[in-house]
Amino acid sequence: MAQTGGEIAAKRSKPSEDGAGEDRLSALPDDVLVLILLRLDGTATAVRTSILSPRWRRVWALLPELHFDLVPDGHRIREILDAPEAPVLRCISVTTKDAGPGSAAAWLPIAARRLIGSLVYRNMVPGNDGEEEEEEKRRERQGADAKFSYPVSRRPP
């Protein structure tokens, strides 16, 4: 970037004649893009891809698994679950920190309607770190990876 007259001027690469500048990633089918997004670290990262191009704006809403880590507001989860083009979900995982019952109450009814797989909810409470670590180790020895998990077996509507 070059600085001219107190302003920063960004250099943009010009698309070449051979098509090297075209966005071939966005040309992939939704199914492939969803597989790419599933490999990202959490739902928040997948949502951030919506700024890449108009094509990516709502691809994240097609994810069959949603993972929310340390979400401060349950209403934000509700907004994401309310996306009109969203499919049924095979997994919802939510980790909060010292959340009250109203936080989960904001999104659980919608999650119940969309979920055909497992629900994992972790609420980390300050002061219980030692107990949580011991509980986590115990569960790892038993092969479980969640504080509690409720598999739901029903067909989508």
C-alpha positions as CSV (number, residue, x, y, z in Angstrom):
1,M,0.0,0.0,0.0
2,A,1.3,3.4,-0.9
3,Q,0.7,6.5,1.2
4,T,-0.1,9.7,-0.7
5,G,-1.2,13.0,0.8
6,G,-1.9,11.5,4.3
7,E,-4.2,8.8,2.8
8,I,-3.5,5.2,2.2
9,A,-4.1,4.1,-1.4
10,A,-4.7,0.4,-1.7
11,K,-3.3,-1.4,-4.8
12,R,-5.7,-3.7,-6.5
13,S,-4.6,-6.5,-8.7
14,K,-6.1,-6.3,-12.2
15,P,-7.8,-9.5,-13.5
16,S,-5.7,-11.1,-16.1
17,E,-6.8,-12.0,-19.6
18,D,-6.5,-15.8,-19.0
19,G,-9.3,-15.7,-16.3
20,A,-6.9,-16.1,-13.3
21,G,-8.7,-13.3,-11.5
22,E,-12.1,-14.9,-11.5
23,D,-13.7,-16.2,-8.4
24,R,-13.8,-19.9,-9.0
25,L,-14.4,-20.8,-5.4
26,S,-17.8,-19.1,-5.5
27,A,-18.7,-21.0,-8.6
28,L,-18.7,-24.3,-6.6
29,P,-22.1,-25.8,-5.7
30,D,-23.6,-25.1,-2.3
31,D,-22.9,-28.7,-1.1
32,V,-19.2,-28.2,-1.7
33,L,-19.2,-24.8,0.0
34,V,-21.0,-26.2,3.0
35,L,-18.3,-28.9,3.3
36,I,-15.6,-26.2,3.3
37,L,-17.5,-24.2,5.9
38,L,-17.9,-27.2,8.2
39,R,-14.1,-27.4,8.4
40,L,-13.8,-23.9,9.8
41,D,-13.5,-23.2,13.6
42,G,-17.1,-22.7,14.7
43,T,-20.2,-21.1,13.4
44,A,-19.0,-17.5,14.0
45,T,-16.1,-18.1,11.6
46,A,-18.4,-19.5,9.0
47,V,-20.7,-16.5,9.3
48,R,-17.8,-14.2,8.7
49,T,-17.4,-15.7,5.2
50,S,-20.6,-13.9,4.2
51,I,-18.5,-10.7,3.5
52,L,-16.5,-12.5,0.7
53,S,-19.1,-11.9,-2.0
54,P,-22.9,-11.8,-2.6
55,R,-22.7,-15.5,-3.4
56,W,-21.4,-16.3,0.1
57,R,-23.9,-14.1,2.0
58,R,-26.2,-16.9,3.1
59,V,-24.2,-20.1,2.5
60,W,-23.4,-20.4,6.2
61,A,-27.1,-20.7,6.9
62,L,-27.1,-24.1,5.1
63,L,-24.8,-25.7,7.6
64,P,-26.2,-28.9,9.1
65,E,-24.1,-28.4,12.3
66,L,-23.8,-25.3,14.3
67,H,-21.2,-24.7,17.0
68,F,-21.3,-21.6,19.2
69,D,-18.4,-21.0,21.5
70,L,-18.8,-18.5,24.4
71,V,-21.8,-16.7,22.9
72,P,-22.7,-13.7,25.1
73,D,-26.3,-13.5,24.0
74,G,-28.8,-16.3,23.4
75,H,-30.9,-14.0,21.2
76,R,-28.1,-14.0,18.6
77,I,-28.3,-17.8,18.5
78,R,-32.0,-17.5,18.0
79,E,-31.5,-15.1,15.0
80,I,-29.2,-17.6,13.4
81,L,-31.5,-20.5,14.0
82,D,-34.4,-18.5,12.5
83,A,-32.7,-18.2,9.1
84,P,-35.5,-19.1,6.6
85,E,-33.3,-21.1,4.3
86,A,-31.8,-23.2,7.1
87,P,-32.0,-26.9,6.8
88,V,-32.7,-29.4,9.7
89,L,-29.7,-29.7,12.0
90,R,-27.9,-32.8,12.9
91,C,-26.0,-31.1,15.8
92,I,-26.1,-27.9,17.8
93,S,-23.3,-27.3,20.3
94,V,-23.4,-24.2,22.5
95,T,-20.9,-23.1,25.1
96,T,-21.7,-20.2,27.3
97,K,-20.0,-18.6,30.3
98,D,-22.1,-18.0,33.4
99,A,-25.4,-17.7,31.4
100,G,-28.7,-17.4,33.1
101,P,-31.8,-19.5,32.2
102,G,-33.1,-16.7,29.9
103,S,-30.1,-17.2,27.6
104,A,-31.0,-20.8,26.7
105,A,-34.7,-20.1,26.8
106,A,-34.2,-17.6,23.9
107,W,-33.0,-20.3,21.4
108,L,-34.1,-23.7,22.7
109,P,-37.6,-23.7,21.3
110,I,-36.4,-23.0,17.8
111,A,-33.5,-25.5,18.2
112,A,-36.0,-28.2,19.2
113,R,-38.0,-27.6,15.9
114,R,-35.0,-27.8,13.7
115,L,-32.9,-30.5,15.4
116,I,-32.8,-34.1,14.3
117,G,-29.5,-35.0,15.9
118,S,-27.7,-34.1,19.2
119,L,-27.8,-31.0,21.4
120,V,-24.7,-30.2,23.5
121,Y,-24.9,-27.3,25.9
122,R,-22.1,-26.3,28.2
123,N,-22.4,-23.4,30.7
124,M,-19.1,-22.6,32.3
125,V,-19.5,-21.1,35.8
126,P,-16.7,-19.2,37.3
127,G,-15.2,-20.9,40.4
128,N,-15.9,-24.4,39.2
129,D,-12.8,-24.7,37.0
130,G,-11.3,-27.6,39.1
131,E,-14.6,-29.4,39.2
132,E,-15.2,-29.0,35.5
133,E,-11.7,-30.2,34.6
134,E,-12.2,-33.3,36.8
135,E,-15.6,-33.9,35.2
136,E,-14.2,-33.5,31.7
137,K,-11.4,-36.0,32.4
138,R,-13.9,-38.4,33.8
139,R,-16.1,-38.1,30.7
140,E,-13.1,-38.4,28.4
141,R,-12.2,-41.7,30.0
142,Q,-15.8,-42.8,29.4
143,G,-15.7,-41.6,25.8
144,A,-18.2,-38.7,26.2
145,D,-17.2,-35.2,25.1
146,A,-20.0,-33.1,26.5
147,K,-21.4,-32.0,29.9
148,F,-24.7,-33.3,28.7
149,S,-25.9,-34.4,25.4
150,Y,-29.5,-35.2,24.4
151,P,-29.8,-37.2,21.1
152,V,-33.1,-36.6,19.5
153,S,-34.4,-39.2,17.2
154,R,-37.3,-37.9,15.1
155,R,-37.8,-37.3,11.4
156,P,-37.7,-33.7,10.1
157,P,-41.1,-32.0,9.5
